[in-house]
Amino acid sequence: MSDGHRTSGQQIDYKELRKISPQAARQAVISYWQHKASSIAEVARTCEVNRCVVYDILRKWSEGDLRDRAKTPRHQPRRTPAEREAQVIAAKNQTHLGPQRLFRYLQRYEQVIVSTGTIRHILARNKERLTGPVAPRHRPQEARPFVDWYSARPFEIVQMDLKFIRDRKALSRAQIVFTVDHGEEFGDRS
């Protein structure tokens, strides 16, 4: 690799190592930085990551915790309170209603107003706390057979009753005569 930068001839496959163990990958970057690297840029080139990733690893190391952090925000001012979520889950377990009917039930009988979208998100976050029947999943349909429309003879694939053709411009007279004369050949037994 001669991209104009000085390389140490050594590569650390950080991304592959991270798939196995994020902590081990970060520890490998730190040990390389401590023992062999002269700069952050060299560490980034060797590990094939950005410098900001190296800085983030060093910050985690200085804090003493190399584990992955939670992706959820620390401060969530508009999050539904836990008591309200508990009411929604209890009502769902009791009634087994969907989000829209559950919205009306909560509004009418428990005087709680939570939008249907919020109810949907609460139920999705707390699937393990729900009891009762689970909605059946749609079964995948069978693949439709391939139909070669262009090599088929007229009316071989699609059947229709010619007395219902109202628009005489849809088929030419020759096509109508052909289909009437050859109807038995194509399966028309009328």
Summary of the structure (lengths in Angstrom):
residues: 190
radius of gyration: 33.6
end to end distance: 77.9
largest distance: 90.8
contacts: 362
relative contact order: 0.06
helix: 48%
strand: 0%
